[in-house]
Amino acid sequence: MNSTPKNSIDLAWLIRRDSIEMTHVSGASHIGSDLSAADAIAVLYFDVMKVDPKKPEDPGRDIFLMGKGHASAALYSALANRGFFSRELLKTFYQNGSTLSGHVTKHNNPGIEFSTGSLGHALGVGVGFAYAFKQDQKANHVYVLMGDGECQEGSVYEALAEAGRDQLNHLVALVDRNRQQGLGDTQDVYASMDLKARFESLGWDVLEVNGHDHSAIKAALLSKHEKPLAVILNTIKGYPVSFMENNLLWHYRFPHPGEEYDGARKELLAIKPKDLADPYEEEDKDL
């Protein structure tokens, strides 16, 4: 047995286990966001996108942009586990001198197309990529993962309108709808926003799926569409760690030593895929 993922289920588990470790060791925030996005990222990198870790700048590659750049641990884990860089680098997350900063950064990190963290910008960049691919009659696709709170940004609205007007069918926007943002529930912050209606009114095709169901995510992302496509992922912030689920505390908190760190590890180990090795076997011996 080894810890190399054989499918998207393996990769999602590794993303979650890495994210727990990385945020615990570094004291970094946003574990709830890492966990809710893990399944979508795993499906993208294992089943959907045309990317090659040996040729990260291949002109024929698909483009991934992480709008919710605060969920950086999840993306770094996916890239490391798919071979873009060493898993050893994950140990440096959020440390002085590391290339793996607290928000997604392109600098010296193969596989990352654009630095993000200031919310609302990735979709506009994605529109630019998609427009170029359409003009040049290329087959590349652009995938942009955003948070539902991020969709309140005016820059997102403008990018949606532009993509719909130009029918940029190379573009796929994924919305991690975990229904929470930094300071509250999205319903309390912006009660009138109907995501599906907004996308459709601006000329997008829209699909809505369980954001933790790999088969449903894959089918949606690979579906044919003549317009830009929005895939709304109904997720649970903090999933599947029971005491983190739907708890806004875990937007900023990291797993502290003792009950929190141990509890999160125990719950993840209980659902570890049978033939996947735990890369933190030494750390987890104490459980």
C-alpha positions in Angstrom: 0.0 0.0 0.0 1.2 3.5 -0.7 -0.3 7.0 -0.5 -0.4 7.7 -4.3 -4.0 8.4 -5.2 -5.6 5.9 -7.6 -8.9 7.8 -8.1 -10.6 11.0 -7.1 -11.9 9.5 -3.8 -8.3 8.8 -2.7 -7.3 12.3 -3.8 -10.1 14.0 -1.9 -9.2 12.1 1.3 -5.5 13.1 0.9 -6.5 16.7 0.4 -8.5 16.7 3.6 -5.8 14.9 5.6 -3.1 17.2 4.3 -5.3 20.3 5.0 -5.8 19.2 8.6 -2.0 18.7 9.1 -1.0 21.9 7.2 -3.3 24.2 9.1 -2.6 22.5 12.4 1.2 22.8 12.1 1.2 26.4 10.7 -1.7 27.9 12.7 -3.3 29.0 9.4 -7.0 29.6 8.9 -9.7 28.4 6.5 -9.8 24.7 7.2 -13.6 24.7 6.8 -13.2 26.1 3.2 -10.5 23.6 2.4 -12.7 20.7 3.4 -15.9 21.8 1.6 -13.9 22.3 -1.7 -11.9 19.0 -1.5 -14.3 16.9 -3.6 -14.6 19.3 -6.5 -10.9 19.9 -6.6 -10.2 16.1 -6.6 -12.6 15.4 -9.4 -11.1 18.3 -11.5 -7.6 17.1 -11.1 -8.2 13.4 -11.4 -11.1 13.0 -13.8 -11.7 16.2 -15.8 -8.9 18.5 -16.6 -6.2 18.0 -19.2 -3.1 18.8 -17.3 0.3 17.2 -17.1 2.6 17.6 -14.1 5.6 16.9 -16.3 4.6 19.7 -18.7 2.8 22.2 -16.5 2.9 25.0 -19.2 1.8 22.8 -22.1 -0.1 25.1 -24.5 -2.9 22.5 -24.7 -3.6 22.3 -21.0 -6.8 23.3 -19.3 -6.7 26.2 -16.9 -7.7 26.1 -13.3 -8.2 29.3 -11.3 -8.9 29.3 -7.6 -11.2 32.2 -6.9 -11.5 31.3 -3.2 -7.8 31.6 -2.8 -8.0 31.3 1.0 -8.6 27.5 0.5 -5.0 27.3 -0.6 -4.1 24.2 1.4 -6.6 22.1 -0.6 -5.1 23.2 -3.9 -1.5 22.8 -2.8 -2.3 19.3 -1.6 -4.0 18.4 -4.9 -1.0 19.6 -6.9 1.5 17.8 -4.7 -0.4 14.5 -4.8 -0.7 14.8 -8.6 3.0 15.2 -9.0 3.4 18.9 -9.7 5.8 19.3 -6.8 7.0 17.2 -3.9 4.8 16.4 -0.9 7.7 17.5 1.3 6.9 21.0 0.3 3.6 20.8 2.0 5.4 20.8 5.4 6.5 24.4 4.7 3.0 25.7 4.2 2.6 29.3 5.6 6.2 29.4 6.9 8.8 32.1 6.3 10.5 31.6 3.0 8.0 29.0 1.7 6.5 29.4 -1.8 3.2 28.0 -0.3 1.7 31.1 1.2 -1.6 31.3 3.0 -3.4 32.4 -0.1 -2.8 30.8 -3.5 0.3 32.1 -5.2 1.7 31.5 -8.6 5.3 32.4 -7.7 7.6 29.4 -8.1 4.6 27.0 -7.9 4.1 24.8 -11.0 0.5 24.2 -11.9 -0.8 27.5 -10.5 -1.9 30.0 -13.2 -2.7 33.0 -11.2 -2.3 34.3 -7.6 -5.6 34.7 -5.8 -6.9 35.6 -2.4 -8.5 39.0 -3.0 -11.9 37.7 -3.8 -13.7 38.4 -7.1 -10.9 38.5 -9.6 -10.4 34.9 -10.8 -13.6 34.8 -12.9 -12.5 37.9 -14.9 -9.1 36.3 -15.6 -11.0 33.2 -16.6 -13.1 35.2 -19.0 -9.8 36.4 -20.6 -8.4 32.9 -21.0 -11.8 31.6 -22.4 -12.1 34.5 -24.9 -8.6 33.9 -26.2 -9.3 30.1 -26.6 -12.5 30.8 -28.5 -10.9 33.4 -30.7 -8.0 31.0 -31.5 -10.4 28.0 -32.0 -8.6 26.0 -29.3 -10.1 23.1 -27.3 -8.7 24.3 -23.9 -11.2 24.7 -21.1 -11.1 27.1 -18.1 -12.4 26.1 -14.7 -12.9 28.7 -12.0 -13.8 27.7 -8.4 -15.4 30.4 -6.4 -17.1 30.6 -3.0 -20.8 31.6 -2.8 -19.9 34.6 -0.7 -17.4 35.6 -3.4 -20.3 35.8 -5.9 -21.5 38.9 -4.1 -18.5 40.8 -5.6 -19.3 43.4 -8.4 -16.4 42.1 -10.4 -17.9 38.7 -10.5 -21.2 40.2 -11.8 -19.3 42.0 -14.6 -17.4 38.9 -15.6 -20.6 36.8 -15.7 -22.2 39.4 -18.0 -19.2 39.5 -20.3 -18.9 35.7 -20.5 -22.7 35.3 -21.2 -22.7 38.0 -23.9 -19.8 36.4 -25.8 -21.1 32.9 -25.2 -17.7 31.7 -23.9 -18.5 28.0 -23.8 -14.8 27.2 -22.9 -15.6 28.6 -19.4 -16.9 26.6 -16.5 -17.5 28.3 -13.1 -17.9 26.1 -10.0 -19.5 27.7 -7.0 -18.7 26.1 -3.6 -22.1 26.8 -2.0 -21.4 26.0 1.6 -23.7 28.8 2.6 -21.2 30.5 4.9 -18.7 33.3 4.4 -16.2 35.1 6.7 -18.6 36.9 9.0 -21.9 35.0 8.7 -24.3 32.9 6.7 -24.6 34.0 3.1 -28.4 34.2 3.5 -28.0 36.7 6.3 -25.3 38.8 4.5 -27.1 38.9 1.1 -30.5 37.3 1.4 -31.8 38.4 -2.1 -29.1 36.6 -4.1 -30.4 33.7 -6.1 -27.3 32.2 -7.7 -29.1 30.1 -10.3 -31.3 32.9 -11.4 -28.3 35.3 -11.6 -26.3 33.0 -13.8 -29.2 32.2 -16.1 -30.2 35.8 -16.5 -26.7 36.6 -17.8 -26.7 33.9 -20.4 -25.2 30.9 -18.6 -26.2 27.3 -18.5 -26.6 26.1 -14.9 -26.4 22.7 -13.2 -26.8 22.1 -9.5 -25.3 19.1 -7.8 -24.3 17.6 -4.5 -20.8 19.0 -4.1 -19.6 15.9 -2.3 -20.8 13.3 -4.9 -17.9 12.6 -7.2 -20.0 11.0 -9.9 -22.5 13.9 -10.0 -19.7 16.5 -10.1 -17.9 14.7 -12.9 -21.0 14.3 -15.0 -21.8 18.0 -14.6 -18.3 19.2 -15.5 -18.2 16.9 -18.6 -21.7 17.8 -19.8 -22.0 19.5 -23.2 -22.9 23.1 -23.2 -23.1 25.9 -25.9 -23.0 28.7 -23.3 -20.6 29.2 -20.4 -21.5 26.7 -17.7 -22.0 27.3 -14.0 -22.0 24.2 -11.7 -23.4 25.1 -8.3 -22.0 22.7 -5.7 -24.1 22.2 -2.7 -21.5 21.5 0.0 -21.1 21.5 3.8 -18.4 23.7 5.3 -16.1 21.6 7.3 -17.3 18.3 5.8 -16.8 15.5 6.9 -15.4 16.4 10.3 -18.6 16.4 12.5 -17.7 19.2 14.9 -16.5 21.5 12.0 -19.6 21.0 9.8 -21.7 24.2 9.3 -19.8 25.9 12.1 -18.6 29.4 11.1 -15.9 29.2 13.8 -13.9 27.0 11.4 -13.7 29.7 8.7 -10.8 31.2 10.6 -9.9 28.7 13.3 -7.2 26.0 12.9 -7.3 22.5 14.6 -5.6 23.1 18.0 -3.5 20.5 19.7 -5.5 17.9 21.7 -9.2 17.3 21.2 -9.6 19.3 18.0 -6.5 18.0 16.1 -7.0 14.4 17.4 -10.7 14.4 16.8 -10.4 15.6 13.2 -7.7 12.9 12.5 -9.8 10.2 14.0 -12.8 11.0 11.9 -10.8 11.1 8.7 -9.0 7.9 9.5 -12.4 6.2 10.0 -13.3 6.9 6.4 -9.9 6.4 4.8 -10.1 4.5 1.5 -9.2 0.8 2.2 -6.1 0.5 -0.2 -4.7 4.0 0.5 -1.8 4.4 2.9 -1.9 7.2 5.5 1.0 9.5 4.7 0.9 10.6 8.3 1.1 7.1 9.8 3.8 8.2 12.3 1.9 11.2 13.5 -1.3 9.2 13.8 0.2 6.4 15.8 -0.8 8.2 19.0 -4.6 7.9 18.2 
